[in-house]
């Protein structure tokens, strides 16, 4: 029986197409050498690692860097001028008192001085008293104005610092608050004693901003005032008697040396005390925020031991108190 023509299979086509077709990359597995793979990986651009910004060097310019130009001319410049004028009052008071002693030394020591000598002494003492009263009123007015301007400057500077810190913190992403605050290897203390969380960060912020306020307010005014007083007194002393001034100033190098040594001993311990205080504030904040968990698992001693350790470390050792006491005895006016 013959097959119908519609069912005849065409066998004339060669099957060379199945064998001569070129292999594609999807069906062929080629060996990849280690050099080519390394070269390919090396060509991939690496994202730059974010570098930690270095802290700025402390300076007087940095302390007042957040003061605007308007407040500089309205507050800082008048405060500087009034501090200089207030610093020049004390040396002129010394000159006025010296005029009194000069008038007393010129008064004759004879049993019966003349009426003209008495009148001259009375006139000199009266004029000296009037000058002292005028200088006292001027010193009171200048001191009040200086204190007002410098306190105003310190509060303006503190407000600018707080706004700057608030702006920097609010720009952080939420992931920073969730994963960085109080975690290990993130916000660390200066000595690496442990993480500083929200409580420690708030304690350090409050202390540091208060230090900025104190440094940029009356402390700066007193520095300018006492510096002006010192320079004016030195000029008057060398003009009147340079030899006596040199004899008195011969003890100054020893006082400066003692003060420098005391600051070198006390400075690191004060920094450690601040660091331990910040860490202790973090521990207290964690314990208070999770007080229910602490009570449920009887973890009072677990939270108390590190807190007592850090509070004990805050105490200044005897080696820090001794140089400071010696410096205060040698130089009482260093306060």
C-alpha positions as CSV (number, residue, x, y, z in Angstrom):
1,X,0.0,0.0,0.0
2,X,1.4,3.3,-1.0
3,X,1.7,6.3,1.3
4,X,-0.2,9.4,0.3
5,X,1.7,12.3,-1.2
6,X,0.6,14.6,1.6
7,X,2.4,12.5,4.1
8,X,5.6,12.2,2.3
9,X,8.6,13.5,4.3
10,X,11.1,15.6,2.5
11,X,14.5,14.1,3.1
12,X,16.4,16.2,0.6
13,X,17.3,18.8,3.3
14,X,20.7,18.2,4.8
15,X,21.1,18.6,8.4
16,X,24.3,20.6,8.2
17,X,22.5,23.6,9.6
18,X,22.2,22.0,12.9
19,X,25.8,21.1,13.0
20,X,27.3,24.2,11.4
21,X,25.4,26.8,13.3
22,X,27.8,29.0,15.4
23,X,27.4,28.6,19.2
24,X,26.2,31.6,21.1
25,X,27.4,32.8,24.5
26,X,24.3,31.5,26.2
27,X,24.9,27.9,25.3
28,X,28.6,27.8,25.4
29,X,30.6,27.8,28.7
30,X,34.1,29.2,28.2
31,X,36.7,29.0,30.9
32,X,37.5,32.4,32.4
33,X,41.0,33.0,33.6
34,X,41.8,34.5,37.0
35,X,43.7,37.4,35.3
36,X,40.7,38.4,33.2
37,X,38.4,38.3,36.2
38,X,40.7,40.3,38.3
39,X,41.1,42.8,35.5
40,X,37.3,43.1,35.2
41,X,36.8,43.6,38.9
42,X,39.6,46.2,39.0
43,X,37.9,48.2,36.3
44,X,34.8,48.6,38.4
45,X,34.9,52.2,39.9
46,X,35.1,52.1,43.7
47,X,33.0,54.5,45.7
48,X,35.2,56.8,47.7
49,X,35.2,56.2,51.4
50,X,33.9,59.2,53.4
51,X,36.7,60.7,55.4
52,X,36.3,61.8,58.9
53,X,36.5,65.6,59.2
54,X,39.3,66.8,61.4
55,X,38.2,69.1,64.3
56,X,39.2,72.7,64.0
57,X,41.9,74.2,66.0
58,X,40.6,76.2,69.0
59,X,41.2,80.0,68.6
60,X,39.7,83.3,69.6
61,X,38.5,83.8,66.0
62,X,36.8,80.4,66.1
63,X,35.1,81.3,69.4
64,X,33.4,84.3,67.8
65,X,33.1,82.9,64.3
66,X,29.3,82.6,64.5
67,X,28.8,86.3,65.5
68,X,27.3,88.2,62.6
69,X,29.0,91.4,61.3
70,X,26.1,93.5,62.6
71,X,26.5,92.2,66.1
72,X,30.2,92.5,65.9
73,X,30.0,96.3,65.4
74,X,27.1,96.7,67.8
75,X,28.3,94.5,70.7
76,X,31.8,93.1,70.4
77,X,33.6,96.3,69.3
78,X,32.1,98.5,72.0
79,X,32.7,95.8,74.5
80,X,36.4,95.7,73.6
81,X,36.7,99.5,73.9
82,X,34.9,99.7,77.3
83,X,37.1,96.9,78.6
84,X,40.3,98.8,77.5
85,X,39.0,102.0,79.2
86,X,38.1,100.0,82.4
87,X,41.5,98.4,82.4
88,X,43.2,101.8,82.4
89,X,41.3,103.1,85.5
90,X,43.4,101.2,88.0
91,X,46.8,102.5,86.9
92,X,45.5,106.1,87.0
93,X,44.1,105.5,90.5
94,X,47.7,104.5,91.5
95,X,49.0,107.8,90.1
96,X,46.4,109.8,92.0
97,X,47.2,108.0,95.2
98,X,50.9,108.7,94.5
99,X,50.1,112.4,94.2
100,X,48.6,112.3,97.8
101,X,51.8,110.8,99.2
102,X,53.8,113.3,97.2
103,X,51.8,116.2,98.8
104,X,52.3,114.7,102.3
105,X,56.0,114.3,101.7
106,X,56.3,118.0,100.7
107,X,54.6,119.2,103.8
108,X,57.1,120.7,106.2
109,X,57.8,118.8,109.4
110,X,58.6,121.8,111.4
111,X,56.7,122.4,114.7
112,X,54.9,125.5,113.2
113,X,54.2,125.1,109.5
114,X,53.0,128.2,107.7
115,X,49.5,128.8,106.7
116,X,50.4,128.6,103.0
117,X,51.7,125.1,103.5
118,X,48.5,124.1,105.2
119,X,46.4,125.5,102.5
120,X,48.5,123.8,99.8
121,X,48.2,120.4,101.5
122,X,44.5,120.9,102.0
123,X,44.1,121.8,98.3
124,X,46.2,118.8,97.1
125,X,44.3,116.3,99.2
126,X,41.0,117.8,98.2
127,X,41.8,117.6,94.5
128,X,43.0,114.1,95.0
129,X,39.8,113.1,96.7
130,X,37.7,114.6,93.9
131,X,39.8,112.7,91.3
132,X,39.4,109.5,93.2
133,X,35.6,110.0,93.4
134,X,35.5,110.7,89.6
135,X,37.6,107.6,88.8
136,X,35.4,105.5,91.1
137,X,32.2,106.7,89.3
138,X,33.9,106.1,85.9
139,X,35.0,102.6,87.0
140,X,31.5,101.7,88.2
141,X,29.9,103.0,84.9
142,X,32.5,101.3,82.7
143,X,32.3,98.0,84.7
144,X,28.5,98.0,84.4
145,X,28.6,98.8,80.7
146,X,31.3,96.3,80.0
147,X,29.5,93.5,81.9
148,X,26.3,94.2,80.0
149,X,27.9,94.2,76.6
150,X,30.0,91.0,77.2
151,X,27.0,89.1,78.7
152,X,24.9,90.2,75.7
153,X,27.7,89.0,73.4
154,X,27.9,85.6,75.1
155,X,24.2,85.0,74.9
156,X,24.1,85.9,71.2
157,X,27.1,83.6,70.6
158,X,25.4,80.8,72.6
159,X,22.2,81.2,70.6
160,X,24.1,80.9,67.4
161,X,25.9,77.8,68.5
162,X,22.7,76.1,69.6
163,X,21.0,76.9,66.3
164,X,24.0,75.5,64.4
165,X,24.0,72.3,66.4
166,X,20.2,71.9,66.1
167,X,20.4,72.4,62.4
168,X,23.2,69.8,62.1
169,X,21.4,67.2,64.1
170,X,18.0,67.7,62.4
171,X,19.7,67.1,59.0
172,X,20.6,63.6,60.0
173,X,18.6,60.7,58.6
174,X,16.4,58.6,60.8
175,X,18.7,55.7,60.3
176,X,21.4,57.7,62.1
177,X,19.2,58.0,65.2
178,X,18.2,54.3,65.0
179,X,21.6,52.7,64.4
180,X,24.2,55.3,65.5
181,X,23.1,56.8,68.7
182,X,24.6,54.7,71.6
183,X,25.8,51.9,69.4
184,X,29.3,50.5,69.5
185,X,31.9,51.8,67.0
186,X,29.7,54.8,66.3
187,X,29.5,57.7,68.8
188,X,32.4,57.0,71.1
189,X,33.9,58.8,74.0
190,X,37.4,60.4,73.7
191,X,39.1,57.5,75.4
192,X,36.9,54.7,73.9
193,X,35.4,53.8,77.3
194,X,32.0,53.2,75.8
195,X,29.4,54.7,73.5
196,X,27.9,58.1,74.2
197,X,24.2,57.9,73.6
198,X,21.4,60.5,73.6
199,X,21.8,61.1,77.4
200,X,25.6,61.5,77.2
201,X,25.3,63.6,74.0
202,X,22.9,66.0,75.7
203,X,25.1,66.3,78.8
204,X,28.2,67.0,76.6
205,X,26.2,69.5,74.6
206,X,24.9,71.4,77.6
207,X,28.4,71.5,79.2
208,X,30.2,72.5,76.0
209,X,27.7,75.2,75.2
210,X,27.9,76.6,78.7
211,X,31.7,76.7,78.3
212,X,31.2,78.6,75.1
213,X,28.9,81.1,76.8
214,X,31.3,81.6,79.7
215,X,34.4,82.0,77.4
216,X,32.7,84.5,75.1
217,X,31.1,86.6,77.8
218,X,32.7,88.0,80.9
219,X,35.8,85.9,80.6
220,X,36.8,87.6,77.4
221,X,36.0,91.0,78.9
222,X,38.1,90.3,82.0
223,X,41.0,89.1,79.8
224,X,41.0,92.3,77.7
225,X,40.6,94.5,80.8
226,X,43.4,92.8,82.8
227,X,45.7,92.7,79.8
228,X,45.2,96.5,79.4
229,X,45.9,97.0,83.1
230,X,49.1,94.9,82.9
231,X,50.5,96.7,79.9
232,X,49.6,100.2,81.3
233,X,51.2,99.3,84.7
234,X,54.4,98.0,83.0
235,X,54.7,101.2,81.0
236,X,54.2,103.4,84.0
237,X,56.6,101.3,86.1
238,X,59.4,101.4,83.6
239,X,59.0,105.1,83.0
240,X,59.2,105.9,86.7
241,X,61.8,103.4,87.8
242,X,63.1,100.7,85.4
243,X,65.5,99.2,87.9
244,X,62.9,98.6,90.6
245,X,60.5,97.2,88.0
246,X,63.1,94.7,86.8
247,X,63.7,93.5,90.4
248,X,60.0,92.9,91.0
249,X,59.6,91.1,87.6
250,X,62.5,88.8,88.3
251,X,60.1,86.3,90.0
252,X,57.7,86.2,87.0
253,X,59.4,83.3,85.2
254,X,59.2,81.1,88.2
255,X,55.4,81.8,88.6
256,X,54.8,81.1,84.9
257,X,56.7,77.8,85.1
258,X,54.7,76.7,88.2
259,X,51.4,77.6,86.5
260,X,52.4,75.8,83.3
261,X,53.3,72.6,85.2
262,X,50.1,72.7,87.1
263,X,48.0,73.1,84.0
264,X,49.9,70.3,82.3
265,X,49.0,67.9,85.2
266,X,45.4,69.1,85.7
267,X,44.4,69.4,82.0
268,X,44.3,65.6,81.1
269,X,42.5,64.7,84.3
270,X,39.8,67.4,83.7
271,X,39.2,65.9,80.2
272,X,38.9,62.4,81.6
273,X,36.4,63.7,84.2
274,X,34.2,65.2,81.5
275,X,34.4,62.0,79.4
276,X,33.4,59.8,82.4
277,X,30.6,62.2,83.3
278,X,29.2,62.0,79.7
279,X,29.4,58.2,79.8
280,X,27.7,58.1,83.2
281,X,24.9,60.3,81.9
282,X,24.4,57.8,79.1
283,X,24.2,54.9,81.5
284,X,21.7,56.7,83.7
285,X,19.6,57.6,80.6
286,X,19.5,54.0,79.4
287,X,18.6,52.7,82.9
288,X,15.8,55.2,83.4
289,X,14.4,54.8,79.9
290,X,14.3,51.0,80.4
291,X,13.4,51.0,84.1
292,X,10.6,48.4,83.6
293,X,13.0,45.9,82.0
294,X,15.6,46.6,84.7
295,X,13.0,45.8,87.4
296,X,11.7,42.8,85.7
297,X,15.0,41.1,85.3
298,X,16.6,42.4,88.6
299,X,19.3,44.2,86.7
300,X,19.9,46.9,89.3
301,X,23.4,45.7,90.1
302,X,24.3,45.3,86.4
303,X,23.5,49.0,85.8
304,X,24.9,50.2,89.1
305,X,28.4,48.7,88.8
306,X,29.5,50.6,85.7
307,X,27.9,53.8,87.0
308,X,29.8,53.6,90.3
309,X,33.0,52.9,88.3
310,X,32.6,55.9,86.1
311,X,31.6,58.2,89.0
312,X,34.6,57.1,90.9
313,X,36.8,57.9,88.0
314,X,35.5,61.4,88.0
315,X,37.3,62.2,91.2
316,X,40.5,64.2,90.8
317,X,43.5,62.3,92.1
318,X,45.9,63.8,94.6
319,X,48.5,64.3,91.9
320,X,46.2,66.8,90.2
321,X,45.2,68.7,93.3
322,X,48.8,69.2,94.6
323,X,50.2,71.1,91.6
324,X,47.1,73.3,91.5
325,X,47.4,74.1,95.2
326,X,51.1,75.0,94.9
327,X,50.3,77.3,91.9
328,X,47.6,79.0,93.8
329,X,49.9,79.6,96.8
330,X,52.7,80.9,94.6
331,X,50.4,83.0,92.5
332,X,47.1,83.9,94.3
333,X,45.9,86.2,91.6
334,X,45.8,83.4,89.0
335,X,42.2,82.9,89.8
